[in-house]
C-alpha cells in the first residue's frame, strides 16, 4: 500500500499595519528654531530628509504638543499681571488716579497713585479742542495730542515713561468723566467737553 502525503499550505492572514500619515504642510514651514516648537519642527525636517519616518512622526507630535502648551502659557501670562479698575480722587488743584497692580507673580497687589494737576488736564483738553476744531476728522490721534502738549516729537514723549503715563492717565480720566472716548489704538473721539476749574 502506498502512502501519499500532501503538503497543505495554510494562508496566514497578514497583519495590517497602518503607518500614520505625515503632515507635509508642517514640514514646509520655515523655522529658525528660536522657540521650543520651532526646534521640534527643525528636527522633524532633519529626520524626514534622512527618511526616518518614526522619528519624524515623533518630533511632529512633540511640535503639536508644545504649540498647545505655548498657547496655554500665553493666556496665563496675560492673566497674572493683576490689573484692576481705577478710582479717581478729585481735589481742588489735582486729580489722583488710584490703581492696584501686581508687580510679579505671587505678589500682593500694591496701590499705584498717579497725580495729575488741573493745569495738565486743562492743557490736554485745550489741545484736544484745538485739534478738534482744526481737523474735520472724527478721531484725533494720541500722537498729535502728545506732540502739541509737550512740544516734542511723538517718539520722545512715548519713550519718556513719566510723560507718557501722565498723558494716558489724563486721557483715561477724560474718558471717565465722559468728555472723550479713548480708544487704545491711539485715537480719541470728542464727546462733550467742558473746562475744569
Legacy VTK file of the C-alpha trace (Angstrom):
# vtk DataFile Version 3.0
C-alpha trace
ASCII
DATASET POLYDATA
POINTS 197 float
0.000 0.000 0.000
1.393 3.318 -0.867
1.065 6.319 1.342
0.564 9.633 -0.235
1.412 12.732 1.596
0.174 16.056 0.558
1.530 19.318 1.767
-1.109 21.790 2.607
-0.206 25.439 2.853
-2.199 27.370 5.327
-2.532 31.020 4.443
-1.993 33.118 7.486
-3.697 36.475 7.329
-1.189 39.273 7.024
-1.195 41.840 9.761
-2.381 45.201 8.588
-0.008 47.792 9.904
-1.138 51.278 9.142
1.553 53.826 9.211
0.451 57.272 10.282
0.457 59.823 7.536
2.928 62.678 7.838
1.560 66.184 7.852
3.613 67.526 4.963
2.212 71.038 5.387
4.015 71.300 8.705
7.306 70.287 7.137
7.084 73.042 4.517
7.142 75.798 7.158
10.329 77.766 7.606
11.916 77.625 11.010
14.926 79.190 12.613
14.377 77.323 15.896
14.057 80.290 18.247
11.293 78.571 20.205
10.905 75.014 21.514
8.215 74.270 18.919
10.486 75.603 16.170
13.277 73.337 17.381
10.999 70.273 17.223
9.969 71.228 13.691
13.627 71.573 12.700
14.411 68.069 13.995
11.357 66.645 12.235
12.602 68.102 8.945
16.074 66.658 9.501
14.675 63.171 10.115
12.369 63.483 7.099
15.411 64.214 4.932
17.099 61.107 6.396
13.886 59.174 5.624
13.436 58.147 9.258
9.655 58.076 9.372
9.197 57.168 13.045
11.451 59.918 14.362
9.794 62.428 12.036
6.401 61.423 13.386
7.674 61.667 16.976
9.014 65.202 16.525
5.860 66.337 14.717
3.803 65.075 17.651
6.120 66.864 20.101
5.780 70.023 17.996
1.980 69.962 18.186
2.014 69.333 21.954
4.476 72.154 22.566
2.363 74.507 20.428
-0.625 73.656 22.605
1.402 74.394 25.748
2.607 77.707 24.309
-0.987 78.802 23.764
-1.833 77.954 27.360
1.203 79.816 28.714
0.355 82.926 26.704
-3.079 83.020 28.313
-1.634 82.570 31.808
0.924 85.321 31.274
-1.815 87.820 30.491
-3.868 86.686 33.460
-1.372 87.061 36.327
-0.469 90.693 35.798
-3.366 91.665 38.030
-4.537 94.948 36.598
-7.635 96.322 38.213
-10.005 99.176 37.721
-9.203 102.765 38.561
-10.740 105.188 41.027
-10.305 108.937 40.907
-9.980 111.298 43.857
-10.774 114.830 42.730
-9.034 117.509 44.801
-9.218 121.286 44.299
-5.898 121.523 42.386
-5.281 117.999 41.130
-6.784 114.574 40.460
-5.348 111.318 41.818
-5.789 108.088 39.839
-5.615 105.027 42.122
-4.925 101.589 40.680
-3.912 98.270 42.188
-1.301 96.252 40.309
0.755 93.154 40.987
4.443 93.665 40.305
5.225 89.964 39.967
3.683 86.506 40.224
2.541 85.761 43.753
2.875 89.350 44.966
0.011 91.125 46.613
-1.449 93.981 44.578
0.062 97.310 45.552
-1.565 100.697 45.229
-0.239 102.894 42.420
-1.067 106.609 42.598
-0.745 108.982 39.687
-1.260 112.680 40.345
-2.440 114.936 37.547
-2.645 118.668 38.104
-5.656 120.560 36.808
-3.223 122.588 34.682
-2.014 119.412 32.944
-5.592 118.242 32.425
-6.692 121.635 31.072
-3.694 121.776 28.723
-4.635 118.378 27.253
-8.282 119.478 26.979
-7.232 122.691 25.227
-5.070 120.787 22.719
-7.935 118.369 22.056
-10.277 121.328 21.496
-7.816 122.993 19.081
-7.234 119.768 17.126
-10.968 119.042 17.072
-11.778 122.457 15.587
-8.886 122.390 13.082
-9.484 118.909 11.707
-12.700 117.664 10.216
-11.743 114.142 11.247
-13.906 112.366 13.769
-10.952 110.711 15.545
-7.855 112.514 16.825
-4.504 110.735 17.042
-2.981 110.497 20.522
0.429 111.206 18.999
-0.843 114.595 17.752
-2.102 115.469 21.229
1.214 114.441 22.826
3.288 116.461 20.352
1.242 119.609 20.996
1.104 119.182 24.802
4.812 118.526 25.312
6.213 120.375 22.251
8.284 117.296 21.352
8.152 114.640 18.656
5.989 111.626 19.480
8.879 109.191 19.892
10.429 111.442 22.595
7.138 111.572 24.513
6.498 107.847 24.082
9.980 106.954 25.340
9.635 109.220 28.416
7.773 106.938 30.817
6.573 109.685 33.162
5.176 111.980 30.452
3.561 109.119 28.574
1.978 107.683 31.741
0.570 111.085 32.745
-0.866 111.602 29.256
-2.522 108.167 29.248
-3.958 108.752 32.744
-5.343 112.149 31.708
-6.983 110.589 28.641
-8.408 107.814 30.849
-9.732 110.451 33.262
-11.335 112.471 30.445
-12.994 109.279 29.250
-14.167 108.572 32.812
-15.863 111.983 33.085
-17.464 111.445 29.667
-15.705 114.118 27.633
-13.940 111.801 25.201
-13.898 108.189 24.083
-10.312 106.900 24.358
-9.514 104.026 22.019
-6.423 102.061 22.997
-5.383 102.063 19.347
-4.081 105.573 19.950
-7.121 107.616 18.968
-9.788 109.608 20.764
-13.242 110.843 19.878
-14.561 114.065 21.408
-17.955 113.627 23.073
-18.641 116.797 25.078
-16.014 118.942 26.711
-16.177 121.480 29.497
-13.261 123.288 31.104
-12.209 122.177 34.596
-11.938 124.985 37.122
LINES 1 198
197 0 1 2 3 4 5 6 7 8 9 10 11 12 13 14 15 16 17 18 19 20 21 22 23 24 25 26 27 28 29 30 31 32 33 34 35 36 37 38 39 40 41 42 43 44 45 46 47 48 49 50 51 52 53 54 55 56 57 58 59 60 61 62 63 64 65 66 67 68 69 70 71 72 73 74 75 76 77 78 79 80 81 82 83 84 85 86 87 88 89 90 91 92 93 94 95 96 97 98 99 100 101 102 103 104 105 106 107 108 109 110 111 112 113 114 115 116 117 118 119 120 121 122 123 124 125 126 127 128 129 130 131 132 133 134 135 136 137 138 139 140 141 142 143 144 145 146 147 148 149 150 151 152 153 154 155 156 157 158 159 160 161 162 163 164 165 166 167 168 169 170 171 172 173 174 175 176 177 178 179 180 181 182 183 184 185 186 187 188 189 190 191 192 193 194 195 196
